[in-house]
Amino acid sequence: MSEISSAALVQLALDLTNSLTNHDRFERLLNTVRHTVNCDAVVLLHVQGEYLKPLALQGLTKETLGRRFEIAAHPRFELISSSQTPVRFAADSKLADPYDGLLLSHEGDLPVHACMGLPLLSDDKLIGILTLDSMVPNVFDEIPKRTLDIIAAMSAATLNTAILLQQLEQLSKHNQQVVAELTHEALVKDGGELIGNSEIMVKLKREIEMVAASNFSILIEGETGVGKELVARTLHRQSSRSEGPLVYVNCAALPESLIESELFGHVKGAFTGADRNRTGKFSLASGGTIFLDEIGELPLAVQSKLLRALQNQEIQVVGKDDVEYVDVRILAATNRQLKVEVEQGRFRADLYHRLSVYPVIVPPLRQREGDISLLSGYFIELMRRKLGMSQLTLNASAIKMLNQYDWPGNVRELEHVISRAALRARSESTAAIVRIGLTHLALLLPNSPQEDDSKEQAEESALQIEVLAQGNLKQQTDDFQRQRILQTLTQYYGNWSATAKALQMDRANLNRLAKRLGIRVSKSIVIEVGEAGVDNG
């Protein structure tokens, strides 16, 4: 291993000033690092609040790009992030490695290996980290400090350039400034990022970026589950109205008799039951954006009044003669084909043309080549954190099955499948690394192509036997009881009484045992394993 050559430095500096895409910049950076340092894997990660987002990698599985690593949950990341200088971990370090099961050159738990992390700083602020791993122990020990300083500086400059170009700081600041009581809860829930690098998704992101800055009304079209609401949130965040409210209206959920009141408001006494004045959604959204989801469900009578709001930015409160002026941008979404609805007289043609000044079509998942692996990684990391697991991965055969499935329910269906498969896999495994395989997906994707996973099952069984052999009798007993209770709880959707009856146990005794084993059931019926002593409620 030698120090970085002057030619490499000059070339990388030129790359930073040329009109390269961020992907090209990151790839050239990683290539330069690997030509300088002998390693099996290198990853560039960007700090986003309390998480690390992988931006580019070599030597790890592709689904790693979809993960978002919580810094506090990974001791190695935590040490690197809190350091001002490169961190070289001892080859026999007992700290869990976040890349267990993800290295292309090695399956399963990582054995004794070399691991190093470089904090990337800009104006003394941590903006990312660069990690390097090698299966050869101690290979990083003799690297000169000057070489590591140069690599860190190059990496920080590359990452900082990308951040400035994409104005990520402006986007991340937005959520803190939105008025919480006016914004639909989906704005702050998990899944606020458009994940996907497929050609069709890159095109969609460009369209969103282009049209977000305008004040056009946008009609978002696409099948159920493709992420139309996420597109609406992204359009709002990237618009000049991002500091104003985003008001969500589910048109399909409003009773026909109350739609007009919900949208435009009413005064006290306007109709039976109107015992006080009520501000409508359009007034609440003034200065910001209103998102009309499932707009194809609006009755024709209300459509005419919505048309006036679009044309003249004025509304009429129910029970008042005067009109009010509002400053609102309208985003609308539907899984119907509004052109067909117009032809059949169920939707006004003039409203359709006003709404679709710039239509945005969200592609179905089956057309997003290569994105399923990224989305799977994203959802797997969410489930890993939610279920309190050390590591959760997808076997190669499982990834292949996911890629071959048609996904009629699109991204929403993929998320639900990953969630249920993770529960199945965890209930059947006592290993530190829980792997989702074909058997966990077979019942969830009944029409998907099937493959023989006997080899995969054999490997998993061997791994479980090895783990059991290393434990004592009490630990093995606890593990068996925990697995049996979890399986039964899952079968009965978190119902403790039904579980106790199936296990032929007294309910109180089952609760005490589950408490000792650290098993609980959340309000959402998701079975979780926490620390021993958690109240099962």
C-alpha positions as CSV (number, residue, x, y, z in Angstrom):
1,M,0.0,0.0,0.0
2,S,1.4,3.4,-1.0
3,E,0.5,7.0,-0.4
4,I,-1.9,8.7,-2.7
5,S,-0.2,9.9,-5.9
6,S,-0.3,13.5,-7.1
7,A,-1.9,12.4,-10.3
8,A,-4.8,10.8,-8.4
9,L,-5.3,14.0,-6.4
10,V,-5.3,16.2,-9.5
11,Q,-7.7,14.0,-11.3
12,L,-10.1,13.9,-8.3
13,A,-9.9,17.7,-8.0
14,L,-10.8,18.0,-11.7
15,D,-13.7,15.7,-11.2
16,L,-15.2,17.9,-8.5
17,T,-15.2,20.9,-10.8
18,N,-16.5,19.1,-13.9
19,S,-20.1,18.6,-14.8
20,L,-20.3,15.0,-13.4
21,T,-23.3,13.5,-11.7
22,N,-23.0,12.7,-8.0
23,H,-23.0,9.0,-8.9
24,D,-19.9,9.5,-11.0
25,R,-18.1,11.6,-8.4
26,F,-18.8,9.0,-5.7
27,E,-17.6,6.1,-7.9
28,R,-14.4,7.9,-8.8
29,L,-13.8,8.7,-5.2
30,L,-14.3,5.0,-4.1
31,N,-12.1,3.8,-7.0
32,T,-9.3,6.2,-5.9
33,V,-9.6,5.0,-2.3
34,R,-9.4,1.3,-3.3
35,H,-6.4,1.9,-5.6
36,T,-4.7,3.5,-2.6
37,V,-5.8,1.2,0.3
38,N,-6.2,-2.6,-0.1
39,C,-9.7,-3.4,1.1
40,D,-12.7,-5.6,0.4
41,A,-15.4,-3.0,0.9
42,V,-15.6,0.8,1.0
43,V,-18.8,2.8,1.8
44,L,-19.5,6.5,1.6
45,L,-22.3,7.5,4.1
46,H,-24.1,10.9,4.5
47,V,-25.2,12.1,7.9
48,Q,-28.9,12.9,8.0
49,G,-29.9,13.8,11.5
50,E,-29.5,10.7,13.7
51,Y,-29.0,8.4,10.7
52,L,-26.4,7.5,8.1
53,K,-27.5,7.1,4.5
54,P,-25.3,5.1,2.2
55,L,-24.6,7.1,-1.0
56,A,-22.1,4.8,-2.7
57,L,-20.5,1.5,-2.0
58,Q,-18.2,-1.2,-3.4
59,G,-18.0,-4.7,-2.0
60,L,-21.4,-4.8,-0.2
61,T,-24.8,-6.0,-1.4
62,K,-26.9,-3.6,-3.4
63,E,-29.7,-3.6,-0.9
64,T,-27.4,-1.9,1.6
65,L,-28.0,1.4,-0.4
66,G,-31.6,1.2,0.8
67,R,-30.8,1.1,4.5
68,R,-30.7,4.0,6.9
69,F,-28.4,3.2,9.8
70,E,-29.3,4.7,13.2
71,I,-26.0,6.0,14.5
72,A,-26.9,5.3,18.2
73,A,-27.8,1.7,17.4
74,H,-24.4,0.9,15.9
75,P,-21.4,1.3,18.3
76,R,-18.8,1.4,15.4
77,F,-20.7,4.2,13.6
78,E,-21.1,6.0,16.9
79,L,-17.4,6.0,17.6
80,I,-16.5,7.2,14.1
81,S,-19.1,9.9,14.2
82,S,-17.9,11.3,17.5
83,S,-14.2,11.3,16.5
84,Q,-12.2,14.0,14.8
85,T,-9.6,11.6,13.5
86,P,-9.7,8.2,11.7
87,V,-10.8,5.3,13.9
88,R,-9.1,1.9,13.4
89,F,-10.8,-0.9,15.2
90,A,-8.9,-3.8,16.7
91,A,-9.1,-7.0,14.5
92,D,-10.7,-8.8,17.5
93,S,-13.1,-6.0,18.4
94,K,-16.2,-7.2,20.2
95,L,-18.3,-4.3,18.8
96,A,-21.0,-5.5,16.4
97,D,-20.3,-4.7,12.8
98,P,-23.3,-3.1,10.9
99,Y,-22.2,-4.9,7.7
100,D,-22.6,-8.4,9.1
101,G,-24.2,-10.5,6.4
102,L,-23.9,-7.7,3.8
103,L,-20.3,-8.3,2.5
104,L,-20.2,-9.7,-1.0
105,S,-17.0,-11.6,-0.4
106,H,-18.2,-13.3,2.8
107,E,-21.5,-14.7,4.0
108,G,-22.7,-14.6,7.6
109,D,-21.1,-13.0,10.7
110,L,-17.8,-11.3,9.9
111,P,-14.8,-13.1,11.5
112,V,-11.7,-11.4,12.7
113,H,-11.1,-8.6,10.1
114,A,-9.7,-5.1,9.6
115,C,-12.2,-2.3,10.0
116,M,-11.6,1.5,9.8
117,G,-13.8,4.6,9.6
118,L,-13.0,8.2,8.6
119,P,-15.2,11.0,9.9
120,L,-15.8,13.5,7.0
121,L,-15.9,17.1,8.3
122,S,-16.8,20.4,6.7
123,D,-16.2,23.6,8.7
124,D,-15.7,21.3,11.7
125,K,-19.2,19.8,11.2
126,L,-19.7,16.0,10.6
127,I,-21.3,15.6,7.2
128,G,-20.6,11.9,6.6
129,I,-18.2,9.0,7.2
130,L,-16.2,6.7,5.0
131,T,-15.8,3.1,6.1
132,L,-13.2,0.5,4.9
133,D,-13.2,-3.2,5.6
134,S,-10.8,-6.0,4.8
135,M,-10.8,-9.7,5.5
136,V,-7.1,-9.5,6.2
137,P,-6.6,-8.6,9.9
138,N,-4.4,-5.6,10.8
139,V,-4.0,-4.6,7.1
140,F,-4.8,-0.9,7.9
141,D,-2.4,-0.6,10.9
142,E,0.6,0.7,9.0
143,I,-1.2,3.2,6.7
144,P,0.5,6.7,7.2
145,K,-1.6,9.3,9.0
146,R,-1.0,11.7,6.1
147,T,-2.6,9.2,3.7
148,L,-5.7,8.9,5.8
149,D,-5.9,12.7,6.2
150,I,-5.8,13.2,2.5
151,I,-8.5,10.5,1.9
152,A,-10.7,12.1,4.5
153,A,-10.2,15.5,3.0
154,M,-11.0,14.3,-0.6
155,S,-14.0,12.4,0.6
156,A,-15.4,15.3,2.6
157,A,-14.9,17.7,-0.4
158,T,-16.7,15.2,-2.7
159,L,-19.6,14.8,-0.3
160,N,-19.8,18.5,0.4
161,T,-20.0,19.3,-3.3
162,A,-22.9,16.9,-3.7
163,I,-24.7,18.4,-0.8
164,L,-24.4,21.9,-2.1
165,L,-25.5,20.9,-5.6
166,Q,-28.6,19.2,-4.4
167,Q,-29.3,21.7,-1.7
168,L,-30.1,19.0,0.8
169,E,-29.7,21.3,3.7
170,Q,-32.7,23.3,2.5
171,L,-34.8,20.2,2.1
172,S,-34.0,18.7,5.5
173,K,-34.7,22.0,7.2
174,H,-38.2,22.1,5.9
175,N,-39.9,19.6,8.2
176,Q,-38.9,21.7,11.2
177,Q,-40.7,24.7,9.9
178,V,-44.0,23.2,8.8
179,V,-47.0,24.1,11.1
180,A,-47.6,20.7,12.7
181,E,-51.3,21.1,13.4
182,L,-52.0,21.8,9.7
183,T,-49.9,19.1,8.2
184,H,-51.1,15.5,7.7
185,E,-49.3,13.0,9.9
186,A,-47.8,11.4,6.8
187,L,-45.4,14.3,6.4
188,V,-43.4,13.2,9.4
189,K,-43.9,9.4,9.3
190,D,-41.3,6.9,8.0
191,G,-41.1,6.8,4.2
192,G,-40.5,10.5,3.5
193,E,-37.9,9.9,0.8
194,L,-38.4,8.9,-2.8
195,I,-36.1,5.8,-3.0
196,G,-35.1,4.5,-6.4
197,N,-32.3,4.8,-9.0
198,S,-34.1,3.3,-11.9
199,E,-34.3,5.3,-15.1
200,I,-38.0,5.9,-14.8
201,M,-37.6,7.1,-11.2
202,V,-34.7,9.4,-12.1
203,K,-37.0,10.9,-14.7
204,L,-39.8,11.3,-12.2
205,K,-37.5,13.1,-9.7
206,R,-36.3,15.4,-12.4
207,E,-40.0,16.2,-13.3
208,I,-40.8,16.9,-9.6
209,E,-37.8,19.2,-9.2
210,M,-38.7,21.1,-12.4
211,V,-42.4,21.6,-11.6
212,A,-42.1,22.0,-7.9
213,A,-40.8,25.6,-8.2
214,S,-43.8,26.7,-10.2
215,N,-47.2,27.5,-8.9
216,F,-49.0,25.1,-11.3
217,S,-51.8,22.8,-10.1
218,I,-50.5,19.2,-10.4
219,L,-52.5,16.1,-11.0
220,I,-50.6,13.0,-9.6
221,E,-51.7,9.8,-11.3
222,G,-50.8,6.2,-10.6
223,E,-51.9,2.9,-9.4
224,T,-52.8,2.2,-5.8
225,G,-49.7,1.9,-3.6
226,V,-47.2,3.6,-5.9
227,G,-46.5,6.5,-3.5
228,K,-48.7,9.4,-4.8
229,E,-48.9,10.9,-1.4
230,L,-45.1,10.8,-1.1
231,V,-44.8,12.6,-4.4
232,A,-47.2,15.3,-3.1
233,R,-45.1,15.7,0.0
234,T,-41.9,16.0,-2.1
235,L,-43.5,18.6,-4.4
236,H,-44.4,20.7,-1.4
237,R,-41.0,20.4,0.3
238,Q,-39.2,21.5,-2.9
239,S,-41.6,24.4,-3.6
240,S,-41.4,28.0,-2.5
241,R,-44.3,27.3,-0.2
242,S,-42.3,24.7,1.9
243,E,-42.5,26.9,5.0
244,G,-46.3,27.0,4.8
245,P,-48.7,24.2,5.7
246,L,-49.4,21.1,3.7
247,V,-53.1,20.3,4.3
248,Y,-54.2,16.8,3.5
249,V,-57.8,16.0,2.4
250,N,-59.0,12.5,1.7
251,C,-61.9,13.2,-0.7
252,A,-63.0,9.5,-0.6
253,A,-63.5,9.6,3.2
254,L,-65.7,12.7,3.4
255,P,-69.5,12.3,3.6
256,E,-71.1,14.0,0.6
257,S,-73.2,16.2,2.8
258,L,-70.1,17.6,4.6
259,I,-67.6,17.9,1.7
260,E,-68.3,21.5,1.0
261,S,-68.1,22.5,4.7
262,E,-64.8,20.6,5.1
263,L,-63.2,22.3,2.1
264,F,-64.5,25.8,2.4
265,G,-65.8,26.1,6.0
266,H,-69.1,27.2,7.4
267,V,-70.6,29.7,9.8
268,K,-72.7,28.9,12.9
269,G,-76.3,28.0,12.0
270,A,-75.5,27.4,8.3
271,F,-77.2,24.0,8.6
272,T,-78.5,21.6,11.2
273,G,-75.6,20.7,13.6
274,A,-73.5,23.7,12.7
275,D,-73.2,25.0,16.3
276,R,-70.1,27.0,15.7
277,N,-68.0,28.6,13.0
278,R,-65.6,26.2,11.2
279,T,-62.5,27.1,9.1
280,G,-62.3,25.1,5.9
281,K,-59.2,23.3,4.6
282,F,-58.6,25.9,1.9
283,S,-58.4,28.7,4.5
284,L,-56.1,26.6,6.6
285,A,-53.8,25.9,3.6
286,S,-53.6,29.6,2.6
287,G,-49.9,30.4,2.0
288,G,-49.2,26.7,1.5
289,T,-50.4,23.7,-0.3
290,I,-53.6,21.6,-0.2
291,F,-53.4,18.0,-1.3
292,L,-56.7,16.5,-2.5
293,D,-56.2,12.8,-2.4
294,E,-58.7,10.5,-4.3
295,I,-60.1,13.6,-6.1
296,G,-61.9,11.4,-8.6
297,E,-64.4,10.6,-5.8
298,L,-65.7,14.2,-5.5
299,P,-69.4,14.7,-6.5
300,L,-70.1,16.9,-9.5
301,A,-71.8,19.5,-7.4
302,V,-68.7,20.1,-5.4
303,Q,-66.4,20.0,-8.5
304,S,-67.9,23.3,-9.8
305,K,-67.1,25.1,-6.6
306,L,-63.6,23.6,-6.6
307,L,-63.2,25.0,-10.1
308,R,-63.8,28.5,-8.9
309,A,-61.1,28.1,-6.2
310,L,-58.7,27.0,-8.9
311,Q,-59.6,29.7,-11.4
312,N,-60.0,32.8,-9.1
313,Q,-58.4,31.7,-5.8
314,E,-61.7,32.5,-4.1
315,I,-64.0,30.4,-2.0
316,Q,-67.4,30.8,-0.5
317,V,-68.0,29.7,3.1
318,V,-71.2,27.8,3.6
319,G,-73.8,30.2,5.1
320,K,-72.0,33.4,3.9
321,D,-72.8,35.5,0.8
322,D,-69.3,37.1,0.6
323,V,-66.4,35.3,-1.1
324,E,-62.9,34.9,0.5
325,Y,-59.6,35.0,-1.3
326,V,-57.0,32.4,-0.5
327,D,-53.5,31.8,-1.7
328,V,-53.3,28.1,-2.2
329,R,-51.5,25.7,-4.5
330,I,-53.5,22.6,-5.3
331,L,-52.1,19.1,-5.7
332,A,-54.5,16.3,-6.5
333,A,-54.1,12.6,-6.8
334,T,-56.2,9.7,-8.2
335,N,-55.8,6.1,-9.2
336,R,-58.6,6.5,-11.6
337,Q,-58.2,7.5,-15.3
338,L,-59.8,10.9,-15.2
339,K,-59.9,11.2,-18.9
340,V,-62.2,8.2,-18.9
341,E,-64.2,9.7,-16.0
342,V,-64.7,12.9,-18.1
343,E,-65.8,10.9,-21.2
344,Q,-68.4,9.1,-19.0
345,G,-69.7,12.3,-17.4
346,R,-68.5,11.6,-13.9
347,F,-65.9,14.3,-13.8
348,R,-66.0,17.9,-15.2
349,A,-63.8,18.4,-18.2
350,D,-63.0,22.0,-17.3
351,L,-61.9,20.9,-13.8
352,Y,-59.8,18.1,-15.2
353,H,-57.9,20.5,-17.5
354,R,-57.4,23.0,-14.7
355,L,-56.0,20.3,-12.4
356,S,-53.7,18.7,-15.0
357,V,-51.7,21.8,-16.0
358,Y,-48.7,19.5,-15.5
359,P,-49.7,15.8,-14.8
360,V,-47.2,13.7,-12.9
361,I,-47.4,10.0,-13.5
362,V,-45.9,7.8,-10.7
363,P,-44.7,4.5,-12.3
364,P,-45.8,1.1,-10.9
365,L,-43.1,-0.9,-9.1
366,R,-42.9,-3.6,-11.8
367,Q,-41.5,-0.9,-14.2
368,R,-38.9,0.3,-11.8
369,E,-36.0,-2.0,-12.8
370,G,-33.5,-2.4,-10.0
371,D,-35.4,-0.4,-7.3
372,I,-36.9,-3.4,-5.5
373,S,-33.6,-4.3,-3.9
374,L,-33.1,-0.7,-2.6
375,L,-36.7,-0.5,-1.3
376,S,-36.3,-3.9,0.3
377,G,-33.2,-2.7,2.1
378,Y,-35.0,0.4,3.3
379,F,-38.0,-1.5,4.7
380,I,-35.7,-4.2,6.2
381,E,-33.8,-1.6,8.2
382,L,-37.1,0.0,9.4
383,M,-38.2,-3.5,10.6
384,R,-34.9,-4.3,12.2
385,R,-35.2,-1.1,14.3
386,K,-38.9,-1.6,15.0
387,L,-38.4,-5.2,16.1
388,G,-35.2,-4.5,18.1
389,M,-33.1,-7.0,16.1
390,S,-29.3,-7.0,15.8
391,Q,-29.3,-7.7,12.0
392,L,-31.9,-8.6,9.4
393,T,-31.0,-9.5,5.8
394,L,-32.5,-11.0,2.6
395,N,-31.1,-14.1,1.1
396,A,-30.1,-13.9,-2.5
397,S,-32.9,-16.3,-3.5
398,A,-35.4,-14.1,-1.6
399,I,-34.2,-11.0,-3.4
400,K,-34.6,-12.8,-6.7
401,M,-38.1,-13.8,-5.9
402,L,-39.0,-10.2,-4.9
403,N,-37.6,-9.0,-8.2
404,Q,-39.6,-11.5,-10.2
405,Y,-43.0,-10.8,-8.6
406,D,-45.5,-8.6,-10.4
407,W,-46.4,-6.4,-7.4
408,P,-50.0,-5.5,-8.1
409,G,-50.1,-3.6,-4.8
410,N,-46.8,-1.8,-5.6
411,V,-44.5,-0.2,-3.0
412,R,-47.2,-0.5,-0.2
413,E,-47.5,-4.2,-0.9
414,L,-43.7,-4.7,-0.8
415,E,-43.5,-2.9,2.6
416,H,-46.2,-5.2,4.0
417,V,-44.6,-8.3,2.6
418,I,-41.2,-7.4,4.1
419,S,-42.8,-6.7,7.4
420,R,-44.7,-10.0,7.6
421,A,-41.7,-12.0,6.3
422,A,-39.5,-10.4,9.0
423,L,-41.9,-11.5,11.7
424,R,-41.9,-15.0,10.3
425,A,-38.1,-15.2,10.0
426,R,-37.5,-13.9,13.5
427,S,-39.9,-16.3,15.1
428,E,-38.1,-19.2,13.5
429,S,-34.5,-18.1,14.2
430,T,-32.3,-17.7,17.3
431,A,-29.3,-16.5,15.4
432,A,-27.9,-13.0,15.7
433,I,-28.3,-12.5,11.9
434,V,-31.9,-13.2,10.9
435,R,-32.3,-14.0,7.3
436,I,-35.5,-13.8,5.2
437,G,-35.6,-16.7,2.8
438,L,-37.9,-18.3,0.2
439,T,-39.9,-20.1,2.9
440,H,-40.8,-16.8,4.6
441,L,-42.1,-15.3,1.3
442,A,-43.8,-18.3,-0.3
443,L,-47.1,-17.9,1.4
444,L,-47.0,-14.1,1.1
445,L,-46.3,-14.2,-2.7
446,P,-48.3,-17.3,-3.8
447,N,-48.1,-16.6,-7.5
448,S,-44.4,-15.7,-7.6
449,P,-41.8,-18.0,-9.3
450,Q,-40.7,-20.7,-6.9
451,E,-37.2,-22.1,-6.5
452,D,-35.7,-24.9,-4.6
453,D,-34.4,-23.5,-1.3
454,S,-33.3,-26.7,0.3
455,K,-29.7,-25.6,0.3
456,E,-30.7,-22.3,1.8
457,Q,-32.7,-24.1,4.5
458,A,-29.9,-26.5,5.2
459,E,-27.4,-23.6,5.7
460,E,-29.8,-21.8,8.0
461,S,-30.5,-25.0,10.0
462,A,-26.7,-25.6,10.4
463,L,-26.2,-22.0,11.6
464,Q,-29.0,-22.4,14.2
465,I,-27.5,-25.7,15.4
466,E,-24.1,-24.1,15.7
467,V,-25.6,-21.2,17.7
468,L,-27.5,-23.6,20.0
469,A,-24.3,-25.7,20.6
470,Q,-22.5,-22.6,21.9
471,G,-25.1,-21.8,24.5
472,N,-25.9,-23.3,27.9
473,L,-29.0,-25.3,28.7
474,K,-30.8,-22.4,30.4
475,Q,-30.2,-20.1,27.4
476,Q,-31.4,-22.8,25.0
477,T,-34.5,-23.3,27.1
478,D,-35.2,-19.6,27.2
479,D,-34.7,-19.3,23.4
480,F,-37.0,-22.2,22.7
481,Q,-39.7,-20.8,25.0
482,R,-39.3,-17.3,23.5
483,Q,-39.6,-18.7,19.9
484,R,-42.7,-20.8,20.8
485,I,-44.5,-17.9,22.4
486,L,-43.7,-15.6,19.6
487,Q,-44.9,-18.0,17.0
488,T,-48.2,-18.5,18.8
489,L,-48.6,-14.8,19.4
490,T,-48.1,-14.1,15.7
491,Q,-50.6,-16.9,14.9
492,Y,-53.2,-15.3,17.1
493,Y,-52.4,-11.6,16.2
494,G,-51.1,-10.7,19.6
495,N,-54.1,-12.0,21.6
496,W,-52.7,-13.2,25.0
497,S,-55.8,-15.1,26.0
498,A,-55.9,-17.2,22.8
499,T,-52.1,-17.7,23.0
500,A,-52.3,-18.9,26.6
501,K,-55.1,-21.4,25.7
502,A,-53.1,-22.7,22.7
503,L,-50.1,-23.2,24.9
504,Q,-52.2,-24.8,27.6
505,M,-51.0,-22.2,30.1
506,D,-52.6,-20.0,32.7
507,R,-52.9,-16.4,31.3
508,A,-51.1,-14.9,34.4
509,N,-48.3,-17.5,34.2
510,L,-47.8,-16.8,30.5
511,N,-47.6,-13.0,31.2
512,R,-45.0,-13.5,33.9
513,L,-42.9,-15.8,31.6
514,A,-43.2,-13.4,28.6
515,K,-42.2,-10.5,30.9
516,R,-39.1,-12.4,32.0
517,L,-38.2,-13.3,28.4
518,G,-38.7,-9.7,27.3
519,I,-41.7,-10.3,25.0
520,R,-44.4,-7.7,24.6
521,V,-47.1,-6.8,22.1
522,S,-47.5,-3.2,20.9
523,K,-50.8,-1.5,20.3
524,S,-50.3,-2.0,16.6
525,I,-50.4,-5.8,17.2
526,V,-46.7,-6.0,16.1
527,I,-45.0,-8.5,18.3
528,E,-41.7,-7.1,19.7
529,V,-38.9,-8.4,21.8
530,G,-37.6,-5.9,24.2
531,E,-35.6,-6.0,27.4
532,A,-36.6,-8.4,30.1
533,G,-39.0,-6.8,32.5
534,V,-41.1,-5.0,30.0
535,D,-44.8,-4.7,31.0
536,N,-47.0,-6.7,28.7
537,G,-50.0,-4.6,29.4
